Amino acid sequence: MEITPLLDWIEEPILSALFGVLTGAVFGVAAQRSSFCLRAATIDFARGNLGRPVAVWLLTFSTALIWVQSAQMLGLFRAEDARMMAVAGSWSGAVIGGLMFGVGMVLARGCSGRLLVLAATGNLRAVVSGLIFAVTAQMALHGWLAPLRQWLAGLWVTPGGHNLELFAALSLPKGSALGLGAGCAALALWLARRNQIGFSTLTFASGVGFAVALGWVLTFALSQVAFEPVSVTSATFSGPSASTLMFFLEPTPKLDFDVGLVPGVFLGAFFAAALTRELKFQGFERESQMRRSMFGSVLMGFGAMLAGGCAIGAGVTGTSIGTATAWLALLCMWIGAMATDRLVDQR
């Protein structure tokens, strides 16, 4: 992808932020219209169902794999240049953080990405929970919780100072990730047909996966021509939530992809909800619900930073490029969420 002409008109930090807004807007529209949510999928699965939430999540997950792996084959992106592949991964962080995030998203009634989408539609519960998530993520990144996060993450790390590509580590043939994505997509379409999910919902669910690939391709293209180093990244909501929060608090804020992503998701989800007349103010129904959501948001904020990503950042974006610790984190998120639903909500 040739973006050099754009740099003649737009400065690199602004262009990076605009790429974040574009990726976020695509994600926000698609996630709002498809009701994509990992929490809903894990609860549906935990209760013995394979209904709409599972089908939507599985289609998003599979199409992200397909889009990203296809982009690599076309030379539009290189996974080894991705930020999350260039640093050492943490097995201990993936397990502990993934479990914490899974517990937290059930208690908060939504993962970080879903809370952002809901906040754009007027859900004040999601606004409060999202702010607590962002503050906790920032504390885990650079604040009081950072030493604890670093200690837990350092208990067991990947060798060589960088993360592992899962399919290569398992000595699987080239194209295995694309084949897995195609198989998961076929299963998702079968579930969609069984649950009578409409074509529009399926299109938007695959659009969430497309947004992940779009972010990878845009940041990679910019990194190849920019004078200053540019992180190759895509949709995630732990680091960007903290970065967006600090952008409005620091005296000399810096623009980048992460800062543009969160506002982009909010705007995309807002306009999608407005066009379909789904904007509606909602609040906490009782005090106990508020306490539960606040505690869950804290668990998600710390868990996401420890695991190296949230339900989107690790569970879809990281897995789409084969990041080994992201796959482990996703598995632990499912386990933590299903166990919490079984022990807390079902009882």
C-alpha positions as CSV (number, residue, x, y, z in Angstrom):
1,M,0.0,0.0,0.0
2,E,1.5,3.3,-1.1
3,I,0.9,6.2,1.3
4,T,3.9,8.3,0.6
5,P,1.8,11.0,-1.2
6,L,-0.3,11.5,2.0
7,L,2.9,12.4,3.9
8,D,3.3,15.4,1.6
9,W,0.1,16.8,3.0
10,I,-0.2,15.4,6.5
11,E,2.3,15.1,9.3
12,E,3.2,11.6,10.4
13,P,1.7,11.8,13.9
14,I,-1.6,13.2,12.6
15,L,-1.7,10.6,9.8
16,S,-1.1,7.8,12.3
17,A,-3.9,9.2,14.5
18,L,-6.2,9.4,11.5
19,F,-5.5,5.8,10.6
20,G,-6.5,5.0,14.2
21,V,-9.7,6.9,13.8
22,L,-10.5,5.1,10.5
23,T,-9.8,1.7,12.0
24,G,-11.8,2.5,15.1
25,A,-14.7,3.8,13.1
26,V,-14.9,0.6,11.0
27,F,-14.7,-1.4,14.2
28,G,-17.3,0.7,16.0
29,V,-19.9,0.5,13.3
30,A,-19.4,-3.2,12.7
31,A,-19.3,-4.1,16.4
32,Q,-22.4,-2.1,17.2
33,R,-24.5,-3.5,14.4
34,S,-23.4,-7.1,15.0
35,S,-23.5,-7.0,18.8
36,F,-20.0,-8.6,18.8
37,C,-19.1,-9.5,22.4
38,L,-16.7,-12.2,23.9
39,R,-18.5,-12.1,27.2
40,A,-21.9,-13.0,25.6
41,A,-20.2,-15.8,23.6
42,T,-18.5,-17.3,26.7
43,I,-21.7,-17.2,28.7
44,D,-23.8,-18.7,25.9
45,F,-21.2,-21.5,25.6
46,A,-21.0,-22.1,29.3
47,R,-24.7,-22.6,29.5
48,G,-24.7,-25.3,26.8
49,N,-25.8,-23.1,23.9
50,L,-24.3,-22.4,20.5
51,G,-26.5,-19.5,19.7
52,R,-26.1,-16.1,18.1
53,P,-23.3,-14.7,20.4
54,V,-21.1,-17.7,19.7
55,A,-21.7,-17.6,15.9
56,V,-21.0,-13.8,15.8
57,W,-17.8,-14.1,17.8
58,L,-16.6,-17.1,15.9
59,L,-17.2,-15.4,12.6
60,T,-15.3,-12.3,13.7
61,F,-12.4,-14.4,15.0
62,S,-12.2,-16.5,11.9
63,T,-12.5,-13.6,9.4
64,A,-9.8,-11.7,11.3
65,L,-7.5,-14.7,10.8
66,I,-8.5,-14.9,7.1
67,W,-8.1,-11.2,6.4
68,V,-4.7,-10.8,8.2
69,Q,-3.2,-14.0,6.9
70,S,-4.3,-13.1,3.3
71,A,-2.7,-9.6,3.8
72,Q,0.5,-11.3,4.7
73,M,0.5,-13.5,1.6
74,L,-0.1,-10.4,-0.5
75,G,2.8,-8.6,1.0
76,L,0.7,-5.9,2.6
77,F,1.9,-6.7,6.2
78,R,4.6,-8.7,8.1
79,A,3.7,-10.2,11.4
80,E,7.3,-10.2,12.6
81,D,7.2,-6.4,12.5
82,A,4.2,-6.2,14.8
83,R,4.8,-4.5,18.2
84,M,3.5,-7.5,20.2
85,M,5.8,-9.9,18.3
86,A,8.9,-7.8,18.7
87,V,8.9,-8.0,22.5
88,A,9.2,-10.9,24.9
89,G,5.8,-12.5,25.7
90,S,4.8,-13.6,29.1
91,W,3.3,-17.0,29.7
92,S,2.5,-16.2,33.3
93,G,1.0,-12.9,32.3
94,A,-1.2,-14.6,29.7
95,V,-2.5,-17.2,32.2
96,I,-3.0,-14.9,35.2
97,G,-4.1,-11.8,33.2
98,G,-6.3,-13.8,31.0
99,L,-8.1,-15.4,33.9
100,M,-8.5,-12.0,35.6
101,F,-9.9,-10.5,32.5
102,G,-12.4,-13.3,32.0
103,V,-13.7,-12.9,35.5
104,G,-13.8,-9.2,35.2
105,M,-15.7,-9.0,31.9
106,V,-18.5,-11.2,33.3
107,L,-18.8,-9.1,36.5
108,A,-18.7,-5.9,34.4
109,R,-21.2,-7.3,31.9
110,G,-19.0,-6.6,28.9
111,C,-15.4,-6.7,27.8
112,S,-13.5,-3.4,27.3
113,G,-14.3,-3.1,23.6
114,R,-18.0,-3.9,24.2
115,L,-18.1,-1.3,27.0
116,L,-16.8,1.4,24.7
117,V,-19.4,0.5,22.0
118,L,-22.2,0.6,24.6
119,A,-21.0,3.9,26.0
120,A,-21.4,5.4,22.6
121,T,-25.0,4.4,22.6
122,G,-25.8,6.2,25.8
123,N,-25.1,3.4,28.3
124,L,-23.9,5.2,31.4
125,R,-23.0,2.0,33.2
126,A,-20.5,1.4,30.4
127,V,-19.1,4.9,30.7
128,V,-18.3,4.4,34.4
129,S,-16.9,1.0,33.9
130,G,-14.9,2.1,30.9
131,L,-13.3,5.0,32.8
132,I,-12.4,2.7,35.7
133,F,-10.9,0.2,33.2
134,A,-8.8,3.0,31.6
135,V,-7.5,4.3,34.9
136,T,-6.6,0.8,36.1
137,A,-4.8,0.1,32.8
138,Q,-2.8,3.2,33.2
139,M,-1.9,2.4,36.8
140,A,-0.8,-1.1,35.6
141,L,1.3,0.4,32.8
142,H,3.1,3.3,34.5
143,G,1.5,3.7,37.9
144,W,1.3,2.1,41.3
145,L,0.3,-1.3,39.9
146,A,3.2,-1.4,37.4
147,P,5.7,-3.2,39.8
148,L,3.2,-5.9,40.5
149,R,2.4,-6.4,36.8
150,Q,6.1,-6.5,35.9
151,W,6.8,-9.1,38.7
152,L,3.9,-11.3,37.6
153,A,4.8,-11.0,33.9
154,G,8.4,-11.8,34.6
155,L,7.7,-15.2,36.3
156,W,7.7,-17.0,33.0
157,V,8.6,-15.4,29.7
158,T,9.2,-16.5,26.1
159,P,12.9,-17.1,25.2
160,G,15.0,-15.0,22.9
161,G,13.6,-11.6,23.9
162,H,10.6,-11.8,21.5
163,N,7.3,-13.5,21.3
164,L,6.6,-16.8,19.5
165,E,4.5,-17.4,16.4
166,L,2.3,-20.3,17.4
167,F,2.0,-22.1,14.1
168,A,5.7,-21.9,13.4
169,A,6.5,-23.0,17.0
170,L,4.3,-26.1,16.4
171,S,6.0,-26.8,13.1
172,L,2.8,-26.6,11.2
173,P,2.9,-26.1,7.5
174,K,2.6,-22.6,5.9
175,G,-1.0,-21.7,5.5
176,S,-2.2,-23.5,8.6
177,A,-3.5,-20.3,10.1
178,L,-5.5,-19.5,7.0
179,G,-6.9,-23.0,6.9
180,L,-7.9,-22.8,10.6
181,G,-9.6,-19.5,9.8
182,A,-11.5,-21.0,6.9
183,G,-12.6,-24.0,9.1
184,C,-13.8,-21.7,11.9
185,A,-15.7,-19.5,9.4
186,A,-17.5,-22.6,8.0
187,L,-18.5,-23.6,11.5
188,A,-19.7,-20.0,12.2
189,L,-21.8,-19.9,9.1
190,W,-23.3,-23.3,10.0
191,L,-24.2,-22.0,13.4
192,A,-25.6,-18.8,11.8
193,R,-27.8,-20.8,9.6
194,R,-29.0,-22.9,12.5
195,N,-29.8,-19.8,14.5
196,Q,-31.3,-18.0,11.5
197,I,-28.9,-15.1,11.7
198,G,-29.4,-12.6,8.9
199,F,-26.9,-11.6,6.2
200,S,-26.6,-8.1,7.6
201,T,-25.4,-9.3,11.0
202,L,-22.9,-11.7,9.4
203,T,-21.5,-8.9,7.2
204,F,-21.0,-6.6,10.2
205,A,-19.5,-9.5,12.2
206,S,-16.9,-10.1,9.5
207,G,-16.4,-6.3,9.4
208,V,-15.0,-6.4,12.9
209,G,-12.4,-8.9,11.7
210,F,-11.7,-6.6,8.7
211,A,-11.1,-3.7,11.0
212,V,-8.3,-5.7,12.7
213,A,-6.6,-6.4,9.3
214,L,-7.1,-2.8,8.3
215,G,-5.2,-1.6,11.4
216,W,-2.3,-3.9,10.7
217,V,-2.0,-2.9,7.1
218,L,-2.2,0.8,7.7
219,T,0.3,1.0,10.5
220,F,2.7,-1.4,8.6
221,A,2.5,0.8,5.5
222,L,3.2,3.9,7.5
223,S,6.1,2.3,9.3
224,Q,7.8,1.6,6.0
225,V,7.9,5.3,4.9
226,A,7.9,7.3,8.1
227,F,11.0,9.1,9.3
228,E,10.3,8.4,13.0
229,P,9.7,4.9,14.3
230,V,6.0,3.8,14.0
231,S,4.6,0.9,16.0
232,V,2.9,-1.7,13.8
233,T,-0.3,-2.4,15.7
234,S,-4.1,-2.7,15.3
235,A,-7.3,-2.8,17.3
236,T,-6.9,-3.2,21.1
237,F,-8.3,-1.4,24.0
238,S,-6.0,-1.7,27.0
239,G,-3.0,0.4,26.0
240,P,-5.1,2.8,23.8
241,S,-7.6,3.4,26.6
242,A,-4.8,4.4,28.9
243,S,-3.1,6.5,26.1
244,T,-6.3,8.3,25.3
245,L,-6.9,9.1,29.0
246,M,-3.4,10.5,29.3
247,F,-3.7,12.5,26.1
248,F,-6.2,14.7,27.8
249,L,-4.3,15.0,31.0
250,E,-0.7,15.5,29.9
251,P,0.6,19.1,29.1
252,T,2.3,18.0,25.9
253,P,0.3,15.1,24.5
254,K,1.5,13.1,21.5
255,L,-0.7,11.9,18.6
256,D,-0.5,8.3,17.4
257,F,-2.6,5.4,16.2
258,D,-3.7,4.4,19.7
259,V,-5.0,7.9,20.5
260,G,-7.1,7.9,17.4
261,L,-8.5,4.4,17.8
262,V,-10.7,4.9,20.9
263,P,-12.4,8.1,19.6
264,G,-12.9,6.4,16.2
265,V,-14.7,3.4,17.8
266,F,-16.9,5.8,19.9
267,L,-17.8,7.9,16.8
268,G,-18.5,4.8,14.6
269,A,-20.7,3.1,17.2
270,F,-22.5,6.4,18.0
271,F,-23.5,7.1,14.4
272,A,-24.4,3.5,13.8
273,A,-26.7,3.6,16.8
274,A,-28.1,7.0,15.8
275,L,-29.0,5.9,12.3
276,T,-30.8,2.8,13.6
277,R,-32.4,4.8,16.5
278,E,-30.8,2.7,19.2
279,L,-29.4,5.6,21.3
280,K,-30.8,5.3,24.8
281,F,-29.6,6.5,28.2
282,Q,-29.2,3.7,30.7
283,G,-27.8,3.6,34.3
284,F,-27.2,1.3,37.1
285,E,-30.3,-0.3,38.5
286,R,-29.0,-0.9,42.0
287,E,-26.0,-0.3,44.2
288,S,-24.9,-4.0,44.1
289,Q,-24.7,-3.9,40.3
290,M,-22.5,-0.8,40.4
291,R,-20.1,-2.4,42.9
292,R,-19.9,-5.5,40.8
293,S,-19.2,-3.6,37.6
294,M,-16.6,-1.4,39.2
295,F,-14.7,-4.4,40.6
296,G,-15.0,-6.2,37.3
297,S,-13.5,-3.2,35.5
298,V,-10.5,-3.1,37.8
299,L,-9.9,-6.8,37.1
300,M,-10.1,-6.2,33.4
301,G,-7.8,-3.2,33.4
302,F,-5.0,-5.0,35.3
303,G,-5.7,-8.3,33.6
304,A,-5.5,-6.8,30.1
305,M,-2.2,-5.1,30.7
306,L,-0.8,-8.2,32.3
307,A,-2.0,-10.5,29.5
308,G,-0.7,-8.3,26.8
309,G,-4.1,-7.4,25.5
310,C,-7.9,-7.4,26.1
311,A,-10.6,-9.6,24.5
312,I,-9.9,-7.8,21.2
313,G,-6.2,-7.0,21.5
314,A,-5.2,-10.5,22.5
315,G,-8.3,-12.5,21.6
316,V,-8.7,-11.3,18.0
317,T,-5.8,-9.0,17.0
318,G,-3.0,-11.0,18.6
319,T,-4.3,-14.4,17.6
320,S,-4.7,-13.2,14.0
321,I,-1.0,-13.0,13.6
322,G,-0.3,-16.1,15.6
323,T,1.1,-14.6,18.8
324,A,1.5,-17.6,21.1
325,T,0.8,-15.8,24.4
326,A,-2.3,-14.2,22.9
327,W,-3.7,-17.6,22.1
328,L,-3.0,-18.7,25.7
329,A,-4.6,-15.5,27.0
330,L,-7.7,-16.0,25.0
331,L,-8.1,-19.6,26.3
332,C,-7.7,-18.3,29.9
333,M,-10.3,-15.6,29.2
334,W,-12.8,-18.2,28.2
335,I,-12.0,-20.3,31.2
336,G,-12.2,-17.4,33.6
337,A,-15.5,-16.1,32.1
338,M,-17.2,-19.5,32.1
339,A,-16.1,-20.3,35.6
340,T,-17.4,-17.0,36.9
341,D,-20.7,-17.4,35.1
342,R,-21.1,-20.9,36.6
343,L,-20.1,-19.9,40.2
344,V,-21.7,-16.4,40.3
345,D,-24.5,-15.9,37.9
346,Q,-25.9,-19.4,37.5
347,R,-26.0,-19.9,41.2
